[in-house]
Amino acid sequence: MPRVFRDYNVNQPMLFGPDVREWLSDAHPSHFISDVVEKLDLTKIYKSYESKGLRGAPPIDPRLLLKIMIYGYSIGTRSSRKLEKATYEDVAFRILSCDQHPDHDTIAAFRRRHIKSIHGIFLQVLTLCQEAGLVKMGHVSLDGTKVKASANKSKSRNYEQAEKSQEELNAEIRAALTDAKNTDAAEDKKYGKGRRGDELPLRLKNSASRKIIIDQLLAKIEVEATQRCREYVDEKAEKKKEDDLWMEENGEKFERRPPVNPNGKSVAEIVPARRNPTDYDSRIMKEHQSGGHIQGYNCQAAVDADSQVIVAAEVTNQVNDKQLAPKMMAEVEKNTGKTPKIMTADNGYFSERDIVNLEKMGIDPYIPPTSNAIGKRHINVGQQCRRLTVTAFMREKLNSKTGGDIYRKRKTITEPVFGQLKEARRFRTFLLRGTEKVRGEWQLMAICHNLGKLHKAKA
């Protein structure tokens, strides 16, 4: 007797509309992301649509686009084309989109248009983590990682190289114009005057477009140099105030390097580093994992030690981590309304000035000095009022059993977070360009990470 199988007919329509949410288990993260987005205040995003009026077809609901974008980033699917494809082929995406299928242009435009609103969403998700008791703020660890920009490193030029390229392109354009003129004359002689005369040879078009890019690069470098001069003077004035106050309070003087006046320098000397015409804000940075260099950004994350929740996420084009610790801790306080009791970071963040500023904020820092650091700011230590430099005191603190135990925890706090972001979620290259948009994309990754921690805590 032949085996009887369950009825299977792909042409049989369903008589009752299915609840697509039942296609995945209740514990699936897509359901959690959907529920969280429904709770978020998206007033700022919705208001941006009011200026367009009621003309045209109704736009895709921002909640839908935000849900598929957050879920996509959380599983390593960031391409707008792949997200569009997933709304047809992936059950989780079909549930989040309610079986709607926004095209990739709509998804990409939504990401570019509202990336500035990501910071507000990051703060709302962080508040949810605080309400769930995940943010203790007893110990916060700070670290940075380099992420590639959406730009080709080989295209970067400094001012001198850009000037040379400009001269070469000018010569190339002159040669192309001469060649076009000779060709026109020869064809007119052979075939008669039938051409309009306004056609541009492909060679000339390419050279002209490249010259525009180089001209814009030179102009940006000059503007940056002027701005950097102003910032340099302001930085020196601020540091002088801090030093004068320190000497007044501690009764000691220490030698300072004589300030260098940048106003007398040429643009090439002020901005010797190379700049990229595709993403001007990005910089060439050393990546310690590979030992090579990338065109990218320095991505900072302050992480709560108890839950690995990211409490501050910022992006800078500064190639090292100097002077970033106080700024990041100020951002942590701004985001959470609390100041961490303890902060740990690697020796790339060490600066006597920063250690003093962190302690003024009420933070106990554990940041090892570099091996060759000597120190020049003296403080009184212990009941015996021993006179030590801040550098020597930090070494002594870290060499103690308590200090060593605290600092060793750092490796288990931030490093796993970067591993999850860059390996598990495959976040190694930015899709957007410019510091502001890149910061939004980095904070979007922080949102995905924090939602994962929140989902695990709620399970």
C-alpha positions in Angstrom: 0.0 0.0 0.0 1.5 3.4 -1.0 2.6 5.8 1.6 0.1 8.6 2.3 1.6 12.1 2.7 0.2 15.3 4.1 -1.6 17.5 1.5 1.0 19.7 -0.3 -0.2 22.0 -3.1 1.8 25.1 -3.8 -1.0 26.4 -5.9 -3.6 26.2 -3.1 -4.4 29.7 -1.8 -4.8 30.2 1.9 -8.4 30.8 2.9 -7.5 32.7 6.0 -4.8 35.4 6.2 -1.9 34.0 8.3 -0.3 36.0 11.2 3.2 36.3 9.9 4.5 37.0 13.4 3.9 33.3 14.2 6.4 32.2 11.6 9.2 33.0 14.1 9.4 32.1 17.8 8.4 34.7 20.4 12.1 34.8 21.6 13.4 35.9 18.1 15.2 39.3 18.4 13.2 40.8 15.5 10.1 40.8 17.7 12.0 42.6 20.4 13.4 45.2 18.0 9.9 45.8 16.7 8.5 46.3 20.2 11.3 48.7 21.2 11.0 50.8 18.1 7.2 51.1 18.7 8.1 52.7 22.1 10.6 55.2 20.8 9.8 58.9 20.4 10.3 59.5 16.7 8.6 62.9 16.6 11.7 64.6 15.1 11.7 62.1 12.2 8.0 62.3 11.5 8.0 66.2 11.6 10.6 66.2 8.7 7.9 64.8 6.4 5.4 67.6 7.2 7.2 70.1 5.0 6.5 68.1 1.9 2.7 68.4 2.3 0.2 65.9 1.1 1.3 65.7 -2.5 2.4 62.4 -4.1 2.1 58.9 -2.9 2.2 58.2 0.8 5.8 57.6 2.0 6.9 54.4 3.8 6.4 54.6 7.5 9.6 55.6 9.3 9.1 52.9 11.9 9.2 50.2 9.2 12.5 51.6 7.7 14.1 52.0 11.2 13.2 48.5 12.2 14.7 46.8 9.1 17.7 49.1 9.3 18.4 48.3 13.0 17.8 44.6 12.5 19.9 44.6 9.4 22.8 46.2 11.2 22.5 43.8 14.1 23.0 40.8 11.8 25.6 42.3 9.5 23.3 43.2 6.6 23.8 46.9 6.0 23.7 47.3 2.2 20.4 49.0 1.1 20.1 46.5 -1.8 20.6 43.6 0.5 18.0 45.0 2.9 15.5 45.4 0.0 16.2 41.8 -1.1 15.8 40.6 2.5 12.2 42.0 2.7 11.3 39.4 0.0 13.4 36.5 1.1 14.0 36.7 4.8 11.1 35.9 7.2 12.3 38.2 9.9 12.5 41.1 7.5 9.1 40.3 6.0 7.6 40.4 9.5 9.2 43.7 10.3 8.1 45.3 7.0 4.6 43.8 7.2 5.3 42.3 3.8 6.0 45.7 2.3 9.1 46.1 0.1 10.8 49.5 0.1 13.3 49.8 -2.7 17.0 50.3 -2.0 16.9 54.0 -3.0 14.2 54.6 -0.3 16.2 52.8 2.3 19.5 54.6 1.5 17.8 58.0 1.4 16.2 57.4 4.8 19.5 56.4 6.3 21.3 59.5 4.9 18.4 61.9 5.7 17.9 60.8 9.3 21.3 59.7 10.4 21.6 62.8 12.6 18.6 61.6 14.6 20.4 58.4 15.6 22.0 60.0 18.6 18.6 60.7 20.1 17.5 57.1 19.5 20.8 55.9 21.1 20.0 57.9 24.2 16.5 56.5 24.4 17.8 52.9 24.1 20.4 53.7 26.7 17.6 55.0 29.0 15.8 51.7 28.6 19.0 49.9 29.6 19.3 52.1 32.7 15.7 51.3 33.6 16.4 47.6 33.3 19.2 48.0 35.8 22.0 47.2 33.3 24.0 50.5 33.7 25.7 50.5 37.1 28.4 53.1 36.4 30.7 51.7 39.1 33.4 51.0 36.5 33.5 52.2 32.9 36.2 51.2 30.5 37.2 53.3 27.5 38.8 52.1 24.3 39.0 52.9 20.6 39.1 51.0 17.4 39.9 52.0 13.8 37.2 51.5 11.2 37.7 52.0 7.4 36.1 54.9 5.7 34.2 54.7 2.4 37.3 56.0 0.6 40.3 54.7 -1.3 43.6 55.3 0.7 45.6 55.6 -2.5 43.7 58.7 -3.5 44.8 60.7 -0.5 47.1 63.6 -1.1 48.8 66.3 0.9 48.8 70.0 -0.2 52.0 69.7 -2.1 50.9 66.5 -3.9 47.5 68.1 -4.7 49.2 71.1 -6.2 51.4 68.8 -8.4 48.3 66.9 -9.5 46.6 70.2 -10.3 49.5 71.2 -12.6 49.5 67.8 -14.2 45.8 68.0 -14.9 46.1 71.5 -16.3 48.8 70.3 -18.7 46.6 67.3 -19.6 43.6 69.5 -20.3 45.7 71.8 -22.5 47.0 68.9 -24.4 43.5 67.5 -24.8 42.2 70.8 -26.1 45.0 71.1 -28.6 44.4 67.5 -29.7 40.7 68.2 -30.1 41.3 71.4 -32.1 43.7 69.6 -34.4 41.2 66.7 -34.9 38.4 69.1 -35.6 40.5 70.9 -38.2 41.5 67.7 -39.9 37.9 66.4 -40.0 36.6 69.7 -41.3 39.1 69.5 -44.1 38.3 65.9 -44.9 34.5 65.8 -44.4 33.4 69.5 -44.3 32.1 71.6 -41.5 29.3 69.4 -40.1 30.1 69.1 -36.4 28.5 71.4 -33.8 31.9 72.0 -32.2 30.8 71.7 -28.6 31.5 68.0 -28.1 34.0 67.3 -25.4 36.4 64.4 -25.9 36.2 61.7 -23.2 39.8 62.4 -22.3 39.0 66.1 -21.7 35.8 65.3 -19.7 37.7 63.0 -17.4 40.6 65.4 -16.9 38.2 68.3 -16.2 36.2 66.4 -13.6 39.3 65.2 -11.9 40.6 68.8 -11.8 37.4 70.0 -10.1 38.0 67.4 -7.4 41.6 68.4 -6.9 40.6 72.2 -6.8 38.0 71.4 -4.2 40.6 69.4 -2.2 43.1 72.3 -2.2 40.4 74.8 -1.1 39.3 72.5 1.8 43.0 72.1 2.9 43.4 75.9 3.0 40.2 76.4 5.0 41.2 73.6 7.4 44.6 75.2 7.9 43.1 78.6 8.7 40.7 76.9 11.2 43.5 74.9 12.7 45.5 78.1 13.4 42.6 79.5 15.4 42.0 76.2 17.3 45.8 76.0 18.0 45.8 79.4 19.6 42.7 78.7 21.6 44.1 75.3 22.8 47.4 76.9 23.9 45.5 79.6 25.8 43.3 77.1 27.6 46.3 74.9 28.5 48.2 77.9 29.8 45.2 78.8 32.1 45.3 75.2 33.5 49.0 75.3 34.0 48.9 78.7 35.7 46.2 77.4 38.0 48.1 74.3 38.8 51.3 76.3 39.6 49.3 78.6 41.8 47.6 75.8 43.7 50.7 73.5 44.1 53.4 76.1 44.3 55.6 74.6 41.6 56.8 75.5 38.2 57.6 73.2 35.4 59.1 73.8 32.0 56.8 74.2 29.1 57.7 73.9 25.5 57.7 77.3 23.8 54.6 77.7 21.8 55.0 77.6 18.0 53.1 80.2 16.2 51.4 78.5 13.2 50.3 81.8 11.6 53.8 82.2 10.1 53.8 78.8 8.5 52.7 77.9 5.0 49.6 75.7 4.4 51.7 72.7 3.4 53.6 72.9 6.7 50.5 73.3 8.8 48.6 70.5 7.2 51.3 68.0 6.1 49.1 65.0 6.4 47.3 63.6 3.4 43.6 64.3 2.8 41.2 62.2 0.9 38.9 63.8 -1.8 36.2 61.2 -1.4 35.9 61.5 2.3 37.8 64.6 3.4 37.1 64.1 7.1 38.8 60.6 7.2 42.5 60.1 8.0 45.2 57.6 7.3 45.5 55.6 10.6 47.6 52.7 11.8 45.6 49.6 12.6 47.3 47.7 15.4 45.6 44.3 14.6 47.0 44.1 11.1 50.0 46.4 11.6 49.1 48.2 8.4 47.4 51.6 7.7 43.8 52.3 6.7 41.9 55.3 5.5 39.4 55.5 8.3 38.2 56.9 11.6 39.0 56.4 15.3 35.8 55.0 16.9 35.5 55.5 20.7 33.3 53.5 23.1 32.8 53.8 26.8 31.5 50.5 28.2 29.9 49.7 31.5 31.9 47.0 33.2 28.9 45.1 34.7 26.8 44.7 31.6 29.0 45.6 28.6 26.4 48.3 27.7 27.9 51.1 25.6 27.2 54.3 27.5 29.0 56.6 25.1 29.9 56.2 21.4 31.8 58.9 19.5 33.9 59.1 16.3 37.0 61.3 15.7 39.5 61.6 13.0 42.3 62.1 15.6 44.8 59.3 14.8 45.6 58.7 18.5 43.7 58.7 21.8 45.5 61.6 23.5 43.2 64.0 25.4 40.1 62.0 24.6 39.5 60.5 28.1 38.0 63.6 29.8 35.9 64.3 26.7 34.5 60.8 26.6 33.8 60.8 30.4 32.0 64.1 30.0 29.9 62.5 27.3 29.2 59.5 29.6 27.9 61.9 32.3 25.8 63.8 29.7 24.3 60.6 28.4 23.5 58.8 31.7 23.3 61.7 34.2 25.9 59.9 36.3 29.7 60.0 36.7 31.5 56.7 36.8 33.5 55.9 40.0 36.3 54.1 38.2 37.6 54.5 34.7 40.1 52.2 33.0 41.9 52.7 29.6 45.1 51.7 27.9 48.3 53.8 27.9 47.4 55.5 24.7 45.1 57.7 26.8 47.6 58.6 29.4 48.4 62.3 30.1 49.1 63.9 33.4 46.9 66.8 32.5 44.0 64.4 31.7 44.5 62.4 34.9 44.2 65.6 36.9 41.1 66.6 35.0 39.5 63.2 35.5 40.1 63.3 39.2 38.5 66.8 39.3 35.4 65.2 37.7 35.3 62.8 40.7 36.6 59.8 38.7 39.3 57.4 39.9 41.3 56.7 36.7 43.5 53.6 36.0 45.6 54.5 32.9 49.1 53.2 32.7 51.9 55.6 31.6 54.1 54.8 28.7 57.4 53.1 29.7 59.5 56.1 29.0 57.2 58.7 30.7 58.8 60.6 33.5 56.2 63.1 34.6 56.4 66.8 35.8 53.3 67.5 37.9 53.9 66.7 41.5 51.3 65.7 44.1 51.3 64.8 47.8 50.6 61.1 48.3 49.4 59.3 51.5 49.6 60.3 55.1 53.3 60.8 54.8 52.7 63.4 52.1 55.2 61.9 49.8 56.0 64.1 46.8 55.5 62.1 43.6 54.7 63.0 40.0 51.3 62.0 38.7 53.1 59.5 36.4 55.0 57.8 39.3 51.8 57.7 41.5 49.9 56.1 38.6 52.5 53.4 38.3 52.5 52.8 42.0 48.7 52.6 42.0 48.6 50.0 39.1 51.4 47.9 40.7 49.3 47.5 43.8 47.2 44.3 44.1 43.9 46.3 44.1 44.9 48.5 41.2 46.2 45.6 39.2 43.0 43.6 39.7 40.9 46.6 38.6 43.0 47.3 35.5 43.1 43.6 34.4 39.3 43.7 34.1 39.6 46.1 31.2 40.5 43.4 28.7 37.1 41.6 29.4 35.0 44.8 29.0 35.7 46.7 25.8 37.6 44.1 23.7 34.6 41.7 23.6 32.4 44.6 22.5 34.6 45.4 19.6 34.8 41.8 18.7 31.0 41.5 18.6 30.7 44.7 16.5 33.5 44.0 14.0 33.4 40.2 13.8 29.9 39.0 14.7 28.2 41.9 13.0 30.9 42.4 10.3 31.2 46.1 10.9 34.6 47.0 9.3 33.8 49.7 6.8 31.5 52.7 7.0 28.9 53.2 4.3 28.5 56.9 4.8 31.0 59.7 4.6 31.8 62.7 6.7 32.3 62.8 10.5 28.7 63.7 11.3 27.2 60.8 9.3 29.9 58.4 10.3 29.2 59.2 14.0 25.5 58.4 13.4 26.4 55.0 11.8 28.7 54.2 14.7 26.0 55.0 17.2 23.6 52.9 15.2 25.9 50.0 15.8 26.0 50.9 19.5 22.2 50.8 19.5 22.2 47.3 18.0 24.7 46.2 20.6 22.8 47.6 23.5 19.5 46.2 22.2 21.2 42.8 22.2 22.2 43.2 25.8 18.7 44.4 26.7 17.1 41.5 24.9 19.3 39.0 26.7 18.4 40.5 30.0 14.7 40.5 29.3 14.8 36.8 28.2 
